[in-house]
Amino acid sequence: MVPGVISTGLESWGTGEKSRPYFRKRLWGSWSMLRAMITDRASWKQHIMLDKYHGLDPPDIKLRAAMGFDATDFFVTGYWIWSKILENLASIGYDPTSAYTASYDWRLAYLNLEVRDHYFSRLKAHIELAHKLSGKKVALVAHSMGSQVAHYFFKWVEAEGYGGGGPLWVDEHIDSFINISGCMLGAIKGLPAVLSGEMRDTVQLNPVAVYGLEKFFGRQERAEIMRAMPGISSMLPKGGDSIWGNLTWAPDDVPGQDMSFGSTLKYAQKNSTTDSQNMTITESMQFLLDHSDDWYADQLTRNYSHGVALTRKEIEQNEKIPSKWVNPLESRLPLAPNMKIYCFYGVGKPTERSYFIRSVDDPNSNLSVVIDSSINGQGSDHGVILGEGDGTVPILSSGYMCSKGWKMKRYNPAGVQIKTFELLHEPDSFDIRGGPTTADHVDILGRPDLNELILRVVAGHGDEIVETIHSKILEYAEKVPIYDD
């Protein structure tokens, strides 16, 4: 099991003076985190941020991912994440000798997961041991950012000079990859998170709550923290304008829409400067680089790539470039014709798709723009324009590769079988987590029919699952101007 971005607890193993009060306490994913944030905010921030230049531990600070099932079953007491899946796996015989949680420090850029923690080497060794002892291939279950980590692992484990497993390793060791709510092409909400420290959750608060949040952790400080966690930036949108559209058109635009989703960042009030121009996702990403400190721009360009490989030759060249491995539009699936991929994700919950922004005039601020929360109407709610998805990941990210991208020979040369099952968001209004029919990005992990789908796959009956599509992803995918060569 490969968890997502918020799922893994991070605990302090530093023994220096500043870290001693927190030794072996979780500074992410526990009440200790909340207590530290409130009572010792500066120290918590110092611990949670990585070194800005090399993306590893700051001097005298050492946070590590918690290990074992306890690392991911609850975020804080009472707020379950993976616990229901673990309980259901136990019901068909799984236990700590046959199941493993591959928790990781989600702040790290993917290559640094191996550099600092030998994460991919450990995952490879565990899978090989499980295969050797059981005589069976492994089912890899990943959620959210974990699905990107799993895709990166497939590339790393094959590559000479990295995992060194060779082109047959995945086919010989992995039976199935269960991709739950995977942000395979990123999440639009990641852009304002690093650009201005904002997202829908922050701008739609009432004015009193906004005032309190700004006094506690202001936008500038939140953006700094987000940028100093390079792993977070792995979820910035991939595929450029081909996936996300241009200023007048996007594949997931709907009839009667006031403005295209393809205009990712737009100004409600323009001035005469060239800076106040609406931007596509490609232009927005460049704007982020142009208006960021050099250390962040370097981390972003060194570790990640966000384009589209249009030929098989380019795909094969990318096999030797780790920054391409996190992007499924610039790297192929493993040569594993016997592996099966199951895409299970939610649909029907409004999801951040584009934003109204305004320039920041404060000369003391490091931010160039912020979400214009004064804009309501034109499809906007406090400057946020919503589209289709699971509340966090837009449908084009969770569904495009499963419904079309991986059906192309360029991205799936071995013909790995892909099966999609969408779960419709029909929350129980009396349940704060949405109840048994929620398809929210995180709460879906407790949904009974998702758990049933997982159990079918790991019990060897995945072929009985009937592909189910509720959204218009097939229609949207056909409109994306990416074609096989």
JOTAVEN-V850019 format. One record per backbone hydrogen bond with DSSP energy under -0.5 kcal/mol. CO is the residue of the C=O (numbers start at 1). NH is the residue of the N-H. If there is no record, write none. Layout:
BEGIN
co->CO nh->NH
co->CO nh->NH
END
This chain:
BEGIN
co->1 nh->3
co->1 nh->102
co->2 nh->143
co->4 nh->8
co->9 nh->66
co->10 nh->27
co->10 nh->28
co->11 nh->64
co->12 nh->24
co->16 nh->19
co->16 nh->20
co->19 nh->22
co->20 nh->23
co->22 nh->12
co->22 nh->25
co->25 nh->12
co->25 nh->27
co->28 nh->10
co->30 nh->34
co->31 nh->35
co->32 nh->36
co->33 nh->37
co->34 nh->38
co->35 nh->39
co->36 nh->40
co->40 nh->44
co->41 nh->45
co->42 nh->46
co->43 nh->47
co->44 nh->48
co->45 nh->49
co->51 nh->55
co->56 nh->51
co->58 nh->61
co->62 nh->13
co->62 nh->14
co->64 nh->11
co->68 nh->71
co->69 nh->72
co->69 nh->73
co->71 nh->9
co->72 nh->82
co->73 nh->81
co->73 nh->83
co->76 nh->79
co->78 nh->80
co->79 nh->75
co->79 nh->76
co->82 nh->86
co->83 nh->87
co->84 nh->88
co->85 nh->89
co->86 nh->90
co->87 nh->91
co->88 nh->92
co->89 nh->92
co->89 nh->94
co->90 nh->93
co->95 nh->98
co->95 nh->99
co->100 nh->102
co->101 nh->103
co->104 nh->106
co->105 nh->108
co->107 nh->231
co->109 nh->112
co->109 nh->113
co->110 nh->113
co->110 nh->114
co->111 nh->114
co->111 nh->115
co->112 nh->116
co->112 nh->117
co->113 nh->117
co->113 nh->119
co->114 nh->118
co->118 nh->122
co->119 nh->123
co->120 nh->124
co->121 nh->125
co->122 nh->126
co->123 nh->127
co->124 nh->128
co->125 nh->129
co->126 nh->130
co->127 nh->131
co->128 nh->132
co->129 nh->133
co->130 nh->134
co->131 nh->135
co->138 nh->140
co->138 nh->175
co->138 nh->176
co->139 nh->141
co->140 nh->142
co->140 nh->178
co->141 nh->2
co->142 nh->180
co->143 nh->146
co->144 nh->147
co->144 nh->148
co->144 nh->183
co->145 nh->149
co->146 nh->150
co->147 nh->151
co->148 nh->152
co->149 nh->153
co->150 nh->154
co->151 nh->155
co->152 nh->156
co->153 nh->157
co->154 nh->158
co->155 nh->159
co->156 nh->163
co->156 nh->164
co->157 nh->165
co->158 nh->166
co->159 nh->162
co->159 nh->164
co->166 nh->169
co->168 nh->172
co->169 nh->173
co->170 nh->174
co->173 nh->138
co->173 nh->175
co->175 nh->340
co->176 nh->140
co->176 nh->178
co->177 nh->179
co->177 nh->342
co->178 nh->142
co->178 nh->180
co->179 nh->181
co->179 nh->344
co->180 nh->144
co->182 nh->184
co->183 nh->186
co->184 nh->328
co->185 nh->238
co->187 nh->190
co->188 nh->191
co->188 nh->192
co->189 nh->193
co->190 nh->194
co->191 nh->195
co->192 nh->196
co->192 nh->197
co->192 nh->198
co->193 nh->197
co->199 nh->202
co->199 nh->203
co->200 nh->204
co->202 nh->205
co->206 nh->210
co->207 nh->211
co->208 nh->212
co->209 nh->213
co->210 nh->214
co->211 nh->215
co->212 nh->216
co->213 nh->217
co->218 nh->222
co->219 nh->223
co->220 nh->224
co->221 nh->225
co->222 nh->226
co->223 nh->227
co->224 nh->228
co->226 nh->229
co->228 nh->50
co->229 nh->232
co->229 nh->233
co->231 nh->234
co->232 nh->235
co->233 nh->236
co->235 nh->187
co->239 nh->242
co->239 nh->243
co->240 nh->243
co->240 nh->244
co->241 nh->245
co->242 nh->481
co->245 nh->281
co->249 nh->246
co->250 nh->253
co->254 nh->257
co->260 nh->263
co->262 nh->264
co->264 nh->355
co->265 nh->279
co->266 nh->268
co->266 nh->357
co->268 nh->270
co->273 nh->276
co->275 nh->277
co->279 nh->264
co->279 nh->265
co->280 nh->284
co->281 nh->285
co->282 nh->286
co->283 nh->287
co->284 nh->288
co->285 nh->289
co->286 nh->290
co->287 nh->291
co->289 nh->292
co->293 nh->296
co->293 nh->297
co->294 nh->298
co->295 nh->299
co->296 nh->300
co->297 nh->301
co->298 nh->302
co->299 nh->303
co->300 nh->304
co->306 nh->239
co->306 nh->240
co->308 nh->310
co->311 nh->315
co->312 nh->316
co->313 nh->317
co->314 nh->318
co->315 nh->319
co->316 nh->319
co->317 nh->320
co->318 nh->321
co->320 nh->322
co->321 nh->324
co->322 nh->325
co->323 nh->305
co->324 nh->327
co->326 nh->328
co->327 nh->330
co->329 nh->309
co->334 nh->336
co->336 nh->339
co->339 nh->417
co->340 nh->177
co->341 nh->343
co->341 nh->419
co->342 nh->179
co->342 nh->344
co->343 nh->345
co->343 nh->421
co->344 nh->181
co->345 nh->423
co->347 nh->425
co->349 nh->391
co->351 nh->387
co->354 nh->385
co->355 nh->266
co->356 nh->372
co->357 nh->268
co->358 nh->370
co->359 nh->361
co->361 nh->363
co->362 nh->365
co->368 nh->360
co->370 nh->358
co->371 nh->373
co->372 nh->375
co->374 nh->376
co->375 nh->383
co->377 nh->380
co->379 nh->386
co->380 nh->377
co->380 nh->382
co->381 nh->384
co->383 nh->356
co->384 nh->381
co->384 nh->386
co->385 nh->353
co->385 nh->354
co->387 nh->351
co->388 nh->395
co->389 nh->349
co->390 nh->441
co->392 nh->394
co->393 nh->390
co->394 nh->397
co->394 nh->398
co->395 nh->399
co->396 nh->400
co->399 nh->403
co->400 nh->404
co->400 nh->405
co->401 nh->406
co->404 nh->407
co->404 nh->408
co->405 nh->408
co->408 nh->411
co->408 nh->412
co->411 nh->333
co->412 nh->415
co->417 nh->341
co->419 nh->343
co->420 nh->468
co->421 nh->345
co->422 nh->424
co->423 nh->347
co->424 nh->426
co->427 nh->429
co->428 nh->431
co->430 nh->432
co->431 nh->434
co->434 nh->428
co->434 nh->437
co->435 nh->438
co->437 nh->426
co->440 nh->444
co->442 nh->445
co->443 nh->446
co->444 nh->447
co->447 nh->451
co->448 nh->452
co->449 nh->453
co->450 nh->454
co->451 nh->455
co->452 nh->456
co->453 nh->457
co->454 nh->458
co->455 nh->459
co->456 nh->461
co->457 nh->460
co->461 nh->464
co->462 nh->465
co->465 nh->467
co->468 nh->422
co->472 nh->476
co->473 nh->477
co->474 nh->478
co->475 nh->479
co->476 nh->479
co->476 nh->480
co->477 nh->480
co->480 nh->482
END
